[in-house]
């Protein structure tokens, strides 16, 4: 019985030794080929992403001035609506205008990052600043409509608005 155990033990040791032996390393040419394929895939993915960003930027440039004008019209309409609303509703109304202006500020700030290095970057930044200041202005309006109306004409937000309007005026196609 002892004779059977020794070969069995030797067989188990040899199997255990095989299990612990590392697999042979791939050849350096195989490693280089795999890295080359990975690099080509990464380059292709980068090109696709760049093309997508370029397409997004062009589309955003094409809509920028139209979206800006629509946003101005909406905030103006909503502000006028708040001024004319019942006294007990004005706080809620101005709060909604403030939140909306904050969201528009975030939108134009995101556009500014998309436009970095392109002519639309500065107007997008000015638009973001305008709506950030409009957000603060609407909060002021919650407290006093009189102070709000005075501040509207003297606010630095008017300078930001003028910058974007000037840019958009220059972008408008000339009429024959």
Secondary structure as UniProt FT lines:
FT   HELIX           2..20
FT   HELIX           28..84
FT   HELIX           87..114
FT   TURN            115..117
FT   HELIX           120..143
FT   HELIX           145..154
FT   HELIX           157..171
//
